[in-house]
């Protein structure tokens, strides 16, 4: 079947899925067209369809779709690349370990070159999880900790290198808010108190 025909199968399934109430959608789960979804996730012209296909593959064929997720990391649309990252990161949907030989070089490239700070940020905890099996993952984190243009990516990479899994995995919003909170506390601690009225009068 040609790629456009496979994309048609995937979009027709999505149409049927979305037409059902949430409580009835599980009835279609055995019919998910895996191979057609894998093709559409990479080749469909609509980025929302590509993202939806990646979401289905994440839940219903995660282990069999690693190469699809990796290919989608080159998608021109940021939210599609983020969906691909989730497919690689979601351990609940995966039975087998990721193959570091396949995954680490691609993730290292994404961390070094992706135009989106959000995408680069989300790569950090995935590489951290692979760093005990492939030294290239740690090397990529070391480079990001020093040279990434975004301060929150650098902060997450530093946390990963220090074994601070929680900070390395925090969202950009939470990490940025935490940094502002600590900065505010430090400012209050170092600010000199105003002299009491009596002391000012005596002076």
C-alpha positions as CSV (number, residue, x, y, z in Angstrom):
1,X,0.0,0.0,0.0
2,X,1.3,3.5,-0.9
3,X,2.0,6.0,1.9
4,X,-1.0,8.1,1.0
5,X,-3.2,5.1,1.1
6,X,-1.8,4.2,4.6
7,X,-2.4,7.7,5.7
8,X,-6.0,7.5,4.6
9,X,-6.5,4.3,6.7
10,X,-5.0,6.1,9.7
11,X,-7.2,9.2,9.3
12,X,-10.3,7.1,8.8
13,X,-9.6,5.3,12.1
14,X,-9.0,8.6,13.9
15,X,-12.3,9.8,12.5
16,X,-14.1,6.8,13.9
17,X,-12.3,7.0,17.2
18,X,-13.2,10.7,17.7
19,X,-16.8,10.1,16.7
20,X,-17.3,7.8,19.7
21,X,-18.0,8.8,23.3
22,X,-14.9,8.3,25.5
23,X,-16.5,5.3,27.3
24,X,-16.9,3.5,24.0
25,X,-13.5,4.1,22.4
26,X,-11.9,1.1,24.0
27,X,-14.0,-1.0,21.6
28,X,-11.9,0.2,18.7
29,X,-8.5,-0.5,20.5
30,X,-8.0,-3.9,18.9
31,X,-8.5,-2.3,15.5
32,X,-5.7,0.3,15.7
33,X,-3.9,0.1,12.3
34,X,-0.4,0.1,13.7
35,X,1.6,0.0,10.5
36,X,-0.6,2.7,8.9
37,X,-0.3,4.8,12.0
38,X,3.5,4.5,11.8
39,X,3.6,5.7,8.2
40,X,1.1,8.6,8.9
41,X,3.1,9.7,11.9
42,X,6.0,10.5,9.6
43,X,4.3,11.4,6.3
44,X,0.8,12.8,6.8
45,X,0.7,16.5,5.7
46,X,-1.4,17.5,8.7
47,X,0.8,17.9,11.9
48,X,-2.2,17.3,14.2
49,X,-2.7,13.9,12.5
50,X,1.0,13.1,12.9
51,X,0.8,14.0,16.6
52,X,-2.4,11.9,17.1
53,X,-0.8,8.9,15.4
54,X,2.3,9.2,17.6
55,X,-0.1,9.3,20.6
56,X,-1.8,6.1,19.5
57,X,1.6,4.4,18.9
58,X,2.7,5.5,22.3
59,X,-0.2,3.7,24.0
60,X,-0.7,0.7,21.7
61,X,2.6,-0.1,20.0
62,X,5.4,1.7,21.9
63,X,8.0,-1.0,21.7
64,X,7.4,-1.6,18.0
65,X,7.5,2.2,17.2
66,X,10.8,3.3,18.5
67,X,12.1,4.0,15.0
68,X,9.0,6.0,14.2
69,X,9.4,8.1,17.3
70,X,13.1,8.7,16.4
71,X,12.2,9.7,12.8
72,X,9.5,12.1,14.1
73,X,12.1,13.9,16.1
74,X,13.1,15.5,12.8
75,X,9.5,16.8,12.2
76,X,9.4,20.6,11.4
77,X,6.6,21.1,14.0
78,X,7.5,21.4,17.6
79,X,4.5,19.8,19.2
80,X,5.0,16.7,16.9
81,X,8.6,16.4,18.1
82,X,7.4,16.7,21.7
83,X,4.9,13.8,21.1
84,X,7.7,11.7,19.7
85,X,9.8,12.4,22.8
86,X,6.9,11.3,25.0
87,X,6.7,8.1,23.1
88,X,10.4,7.4,23.9
89,X,10.1,8.5,27.5
90,X,6.9,6.9,28.6
91,X,8.0,3.8,30.6
92,X,4.4,2.8,31.5
93,X,3.7,2.0,27.9
94,X,7.0,0.2,27.1
95,X,7.8,-3.4,28.0
96,X,11.4,-3.5,26.6
97,X,14.3,-1.2,27.2
98,X,15.3,1.3,24.6
99,X,18.2,0.3,22.4
100,X,20.9,2.8,23.3
101,X,22.8,2.3,20.1
102,X,19.7,3.5,18.2
103,X,18.4,6.1,20.6
104,X,21.4,7.9,22.2
105,X,22.9,9.4,19.0
106,X,19.6,10.8,17.9
107,X,18.7,12.3,21.3
108,X,22.2,13.7,21.6
109,X,21.8,15.4,18.2
110,X,18.4,16.8,19.3
111,X,19.8,18.2,22.5
112,X,22.6,19.9,20.6
113,X,20.7,21.2,17.7
114,X,16.9,21.4,18.1
115,X,15.6,24.9,17.7
116,X,13.0,24.6,20.6
117,X,14.3,25.0,24.2
118,X,11.2,23.0,25.3
119,X,12.2,20.0,23.2
120,X,15.8,20.2,24.3
121,X,14.7,20.5,27.9
122,X,12.5,17.3,27.6
123,X,15.4,15.4,26.1
124,X,17.5,15.8,29.3
125,X,15.7,13.3,31.6
126,X,15.6,10.7,28.8
127,X,19.3,10.9,28.3
128,X,19.8,10.8,32.1
129,X,17.9,7.5,32.2
130,X,20.2,6.1,29.5
131,X,23.5,7.5,30.8
132,X,24.3,4.4,32.9
133,X,24.2,2.3,29.8
134,X,25.9,4.6,27.3
135,X,28.6,7.2,28.1
136,X,27.6,9.2,25.1
137,X,24.4,10.2,26.9
138,X,26.4,11.8,29.7
139,X,28.7,13.5,27.3
140,X,25.7,15.1,25.6
141,X,24.5,16.3,29.0
142,X,27.9,17.7,29.8
143,X,27.9,19.7,26.6
144,X,24.4,21.1,27.2
145,X,25.2,22.0,30.8
146,X,28.0,24.3,29.5
147,X,27.0,25.5,26.1
148,X,23.2,25.4,25.6
149,X,21.7,28.9,24.9
150,X,18.8,28.4,27.3
151,X,19.5,28.8,31.0
152,X,16.8,26.3,32.0
153,X,18.2,23.7,29.7
154,X,21.6,24.3,31.2
155,X,20.1,24.0,34.7
156,X,18.3,20.8,34.0
157,X,21.5,19.3,32.4
158,X,23.5,20.3,35.5
159,X,21.0,18.7,37.7
160,X,21.1,15.5,35.6
161,X,24.9,15.4,35.9
162,X,24.7,15.8,39.7
163,X,22.2,12.9,39.9
164,X,19.3,15.2,40.9
165,X,16.6,13.3,39.0
166,X,13.7,15.4,40.3
167,X,15.2,18.7,39.1
168,X,16.4,17.2,35.8
169,X,12.8,16.0,35.2
170,X,10.9,19.2,36.2
171,X,9.0,21.2,33.7
172,X,10.4,24.5,32.5
173,X,7.6,26.3,34.3
174,X,8.4,24.6,37.6
175,X,12.1,24.9,37.2
176,X,11.9,28.6,36.4
177,X,9.5,29.3,39.3
178,X,11.8,27.4,41.7
179,X,14.8,29.5,40.5
180,X,12.8,32.8,41.0
181,X,11.7,31.7,44.5
182,X,15.3,30.9,45.6
183,X,16.5,34.2,44.2
184,X,13.8,36.0,46.1
185,X,14.7,34.3,49.3
186,X,18.4,35.1,48.8
187,X,17.6,38.8,48.2
188,X,15.6,39.0,51.4
189,X,18.3,37.3,53.4
190,X,21.1,39.7,52.2
191,X,19.0,42.9,52.4
192,X,20.1,45.1,55.4
193,X,17.3,45.9,57.7
194,X,16.3,49.5,58.1
195,X,17.5,51.1,61.4
196,X,14.9,51.5,64.1
197,X,13.5,55.0,64.6
198,X,15.4,55.4,67.9
199,X,18.7,54.6,66.2
200,X,18.0,57.1,63.5
201,X,17.2,59.8,66.0
202,X,20.4,59.1,68.0
203,X,22.5,59.3,64.8
